[in-house]
Amino acid sequence: MVEKVAVMLSRSVDVLPTEGPWAYEPKLDGFRCLLSIKEFGDVRLDSRRAKPLGRYFPEIVTAAHFLPSGLVLDGELVIAGDGGVDFSALQQRLRYSSPARTSQLASEMPASLVAFDVLERDGHDLRRSLYDERRQVLEVVLSEAPRAVGLMPMTTDPEAAGAWLRDQPPGIEGVVAKRRDQRYRPGARSWQKLRARDTAEAVIGGIFGTLEHPEALVLGRYRGGRLRVVGRTSPLPLAARAELQRLLRSPRTEHPWPLRLPSSRFGQTPGSEIEYTQVEPELAVEVETDTAYEQGRWRHATKYLRLRPDLAPEDVAADSA
């Protein structure tokens, strides 16, 4: 049995590849996990960084006992929500580890492992096998799997993959393209990932860096008459830093946000606070976003596109996301 497997990774691209033998899978908005089933009922559920997760998701461990031993699956841990998957529910599950509480949550918001690869079967390492060969094994192994362990959808039709991007079903972040004639290469970024993206408007409520040297933006949108934190941008391009440096100002009155913001406002694990520089919330901007918008905020960093001088801050409401 392979111990603490390094997972194969993907790199972001702007266009889906079509030349050559490609398979396409939806990228679900969940936790990347490895499920390892050894002999005598020994089951491990680990994050991609080898953090044990089995105690938080006992329903997955229970389901694994109905699968053959000597099996290692790679997949995405998800929780079904209204019309899609619910990442915030996964985060909530990680806050509790007592058996009684995890059992209750497993009943109220059950998780599933959607497997997209098999690294080992009957104790034999399959990582040197090609994708098509591993996929065939995976389909056989999961043909009679319990409901909590499912098979990731796959297509070899780029038009069908494009539909996942265009339609953006809830919980699908994008598409991962994988060479069908490629082995599983631990640690290598050989898969290609194209995120489903959109644009939206937000108000600059703060920055990372200083007024003289803004590095990234802290974004807000109005909801219920109050400016709420909805996310941040990735590092600003140099031209945008120079432009915003001339326009950003310190708050003239009391700022609507505290001096430190909870890390959960940026899609990170709750429990810590993040320092930033407050600015007068008077500038609206347009940003490029992905589909991970939940509980009134973007979980991933957005990409700054341009200023929107045609919009007043109060015009940027949360319900327009």
C-alpha positions in Angstrom: 0.0 0.0 0.0 1.4 3.4 -1.1 1.9 5.7 2.0 1.2 9.4 1.8 1.0 9.7 -1.9 1.9 13.0 -3.5 -1.0 14.0 -5.8 -0.8 15.0 -9.4 -1.6 18.7 -9.9 -3.0 21.0 -12.6 -1.9 24.4 -14.0 -4.2 27.1 -15.0 -4.7 27.8 -18.7 -6.8 30.3 -20.7 -8.0 27.8 -23.4 -8.9 24.2 -23.2 -6.5 22.0 -25.2 -8.1 20.0 -28.0 -5.2 18.7 -30.1 -4.4 15.2 -29.0 -6.1 12.5 -26.8 -7.7 14.6 -24.0 -10.2 13.7 -21.4 -12.2 16.4 -19.6 -13.6 16.4 -16.1 -15.6 19.1 -14.2 -13.6 20.7 -11.4 -15.9 20.5 -8.4 -15.7 23.0 -5.6 -14.5 20.8 -2.7 -11.5 19.3 -0.9 -9.0 17.3 -2.8 -8.6 14.0 -1.0 -7.0 10.5 -1.1 -9.0 7.6 0.2 -6.8 4.6 1.1 -8.3 1.2 2.1 -5.9 -1.3 3.6 -6.5 -4.7 5.0 -8.4 -5.4 8.2 -10.6 -2.4 7.8 -7.8 0.2 8.1 -9.1 3.3 6.2 -7.5 6.7 5.7 -9.0 9.9 4.3 -6.3 12.5 3.8 -6.1 16.0 2.3 -3.7 16.7 -0.6 -1.2 17.9 2.1 -1.6 14.6 4.0 -3.8 16.0 6.8 -6.1 13.2 8.2 -9.7 14.0 7.6 -11.4 10.7 8.5 -12.5 11.8 11.9 -14.4 14.8 10.4 -16.2 12.7 7.8 -17.0 9.3 9.3 -19.6 8.6 6.6 -16.8 8.3 4.0 -14.9 6.0 6.3 -17.9 3.8 6.8 -18.6 3.7 3.0 -15.0 2.7 2.4 -15.6 -0.6 4.2 -17.8 -1.7 1.4 -15.0 -1.2 -1.2 -12.2 -3.7 -1.8 -9.0 -3.5 0.3 -5.7 -2.5 -1.3 -7.4 0.5 -3.0 -6.2 4.1 -3.2 -8.6 6.6 -4.8 -8.0 10.3 -5.7 -10.9 12.6 -5.8 -12.9 15.6 -4.6 -14.7 15.6 -1.2 -18.0 17.6 -1.6 -21.3 18.2 0.2 -24.4 18.6 -1.9 -26.3 21.9 -1.4 -29.1 23.7 -3.1 -28.6 22.9 -6.8 -24.9 22.2 -6.5 -22.2 21.6 -3.9 -21.6 23.7 -0.8 -18.0 24.5 0.1 -19.0 26.4 3.2 -20.6 23.3 4.6 -17.3 21.4 4.2 -15.5 24.2 6.2 -18.2 23.9 8.9 -17.6 20.2 9.2 -13.9 20.8 9.9 -14.8 22.8 13.1 -16.0 19.7 15.0 -14.1 16.5 15.7 -16.1 15.0 18.6 -17.7 11.7 17.6 -21.2 12.7 18.6 -21.0 16.0 16.8 -19.4 14.6 13.6 -22.0 11.9 13.5 -24.8 14.4 13.8 -23.3 16.6 11.0 -22.8 13.5 8.8 -26.5 12.9 9.0 -27.5 16.6 8.5 -25.0 17.5 5.8 -23.5 14.2 4.4 -20.4 14.4 2.3 -19.4 12.4 -0.7 -16.1 11.5 -2.3 -16.3 11.9 -6.1 -13.3 9.9 -7.3 -11.6 10.8 -10.6 -8.5 8.5 -10.4 -7.3 5.2 -8.9 -3.7 4.9 -7.8 -3.7 1.4 -6.4 -5.9 -1.7 -6.7 -5.4 -5.0 -4.9 -2.2 -3.5 -3.5 -0.7 -3.0 -7.0 0.6 0.5 -7.9 -1.3 1.8 -11.0 0.4 5.2 -11.2 2.5 4.0 -14.2 -0.6 3.0 -16.1 -2.1 5.4 -18.6 -5.1 7.5 -17.8 -7.4 5.5 -20.1 -6.3 2.3 -18.3 -6.8 3.8 -14.8 -10.2 5.1 -15.8 -11.4 1.7 -16.8 -10.3 0.2 -13.5 -11.9 3.1 -11.7 -15.3 2.5 -13.4 -15.2 -1.2 -12.5 -14.2 -0.6 -8.9 -17.0 2.0 -8.4 -19.7 0.2 -10.4 -21.2 -1.1 -7.1 -19.8 1.5 -4.7 -21.9 2.9 -1.9 -23.6 6.2 -2.5 -21.0 8.2 -0.5 -18.3 7.3 -3.1 -19.1 8.3 -6.6 -17.5 8.5 -10.1 -16.4 11.9 -11.5 -18.1 12.6 -14.9 -15.8 12.6 -17.8 -16.1 13.4 -21.5 -13.7 13.2 -24.5 -15.8 15.8 -26.4 -14.4 19.3 -26.0 -17.8 20.8 -26.9 -19.4 19.0 -24.0 -16.6 20.2 -21.7 -17.2 23.7 -23.0 -20.8 23.4 -22.0 -19.7 23.0 -18.4 -17.9 26.3 -18.7 -20.7 28.1 -20.4 -23.6 26.9 -18.3 -21.6 27.1 -15.0 -23.7 24.7 -13.0 -23.5 25.5 -9.3 -20.5 23.9 -7.7 -18.5 23.5 -10.9 -15.5 25.8 -10.8 -14.2 24.9 -14.3 -12.8 22.0 -16.3 -9.7 19.9 -15.9 -8.1 18.5 -19.1 -6.0 15.3 -18.8 -4.0 13.5 -21.4 -5.4 10.0 -21.9 -2.0 8.6 -22.8 -0.3 10.0 -19.6 0.8 8.3 -16.4 -0.1 9.6 -13.0 2.9 11.8 -12.1 2.9 12.7 -8.4 3.7 16.4 -7.8 3.7 17.3 -11.5 1.4 20.0 -12.8 0.7 18.2 -16.1 -3.1 18.5 -16.0 -4.6 21.7 -17.4 -7.4 23.6 -15.6 -9.6 26.2 -17.1 -11.8 28.1 -14.6 -15.3 29.2 -15.4 -15.1 33.0 -14.9 -17.3 36.0 -14.9 -17.0 39.8 -14.2 -18.6 41.8 -11.4 -18.3 45.2 -9.7 -17.1 45.9 -6.2 -16.1 48.9 -4.0 -12.5 49.3 -2.8 -12.8 49.3 1.0 -9.2 48.6 1.8 -5.8 47.5 0.4 -3.0 45.2 1.2 0.1 47.4 1.3 0.2 51.1 1.8 -1.5 54.1 0.1 1.8 54.9 -1.6 2.3 51.2 -2.6 -1.0 49.4 -3.0 -0.5 45.7 -3.6 -4.0 44.2 -3.7 -7.5 45.4 -3.0 -10.0 44.4 -0.3 -13.5 44.5 -1.9 -16.9 45.3 -0.6 -20.5 45.4 -1.8 -23.6 47.0 -0.2 -26.1 44.7 1.4 -28.8 46.0 3.7 -27.5 49.5 3.5 -24.0 48.5 4.8 -20.8 47.9 3.0 -19.9 44.2 3.5 -16.5 42.6 2.8 -16.9 40.3 -0.2 -13.3 39.3 -1.0 -9.9 40.5 -2.3 -8.0 40.7 -5.5 -4.9 38.9 -6.6 -1.7 41.2 -6.7 -2.4 44.3 -8.8 -0.6 44.8 -12.1 2.0 47.6 -12.0 0.0 49.9 -14.2 -3.0 49.5 -11.8 -0.9 50.2 -8.8 0.3 53.5 -10.3 -3.2 54.5 -11.3 -4.8 53.7 -7.9 -1.9 55.3 -5.9 -3.1 58.6 -7.2 -6.7 58.0 -6.3 -6.8 56.1 -3.0 -7.4 58.2 0.2 -7.5 57.5 3.9 -11.0 57.4 5.4 -12.5 60.8 6.0 -14.9 59.5 8.6 -15.3 56.3 10.6 -14.7 53.3 8.4 -17.5 50.7 8.2 -15.0 47.8 8.8 -12.8 46.9 11.8 -9.0 47.3 11.6 -8.6 43.5 11.3 -10.8 41.3 9.3 -11.7 37.6 9.9 -9.8 35.2 7.6 -13.1 33.6 6.7 -14.0 36.8 4.8 -11.4 35.7 2.2 -12.4 32.0 2.0 -9.7 30.9 4.4 -10.0 28.7 7.5 -11.8 30.6 10.3 -9.9 31.5 13.4 -7.4 34.1 12.5 -7.5 37.8 11.6 -5.9 39.7 8.7 -4.5 43.2 8.8 -5.0 45.6 6.0 -5.0 49.4 5.3 -8.4 51.1 5.3 -9.3 53.5 2.5 -12.2 55.8 1.8 -14.8 53.5 0.1 -15.5 55.8 -2.9 -14.0 53.9 -5.9 -15.9 51.2 -7.8 -13.9 48.6 -9.8 -14.6 45.8 -12.2 -13.0 42.4 -11.4 -12.9 39.0 -13.0 -14.3 36.3 -10.7 -14.8 32.5 -10.7 -18.0 30.7 -9.7 -17.0 30.2 -6.0 -19.4 33.0 -4.7 -21.1 31.9 -1.5 -22.6 33.5 1.6 -22.2 36.9 -0.1 -18.4 36.7 -0.8 -15.9 35.4 -3.3 -13.8 32.6 -1.8 -11.0 32.9 -4.3 -9.0 36.0 -5.1 -10.5 38.0 -8.0 -8.5 39.6 -10.8 -8.6 43.4 -11.1 -9.7 44.6 -14.5 -10.4 48.3 -14.4 -11.9 51.3 -12.5 -15.6 52.0 -12.9 -15.9 55.8 -12.5 -19.4 55.5 -14.0 -20.6 53.8 -10.8 -21.2 55.3 -7.4 -20.3 53.0 -4.5 -23.9 52.7 -3.4 -24.7 51.4 -6.9 -22.7 48.2 -6.2 -25.1 46.0 -4.4 -24.5 42.4 -3.3 -27.6 41.1 -5.1 -26.1 42.1 -8.5 -23.3 39.4 -8.2 
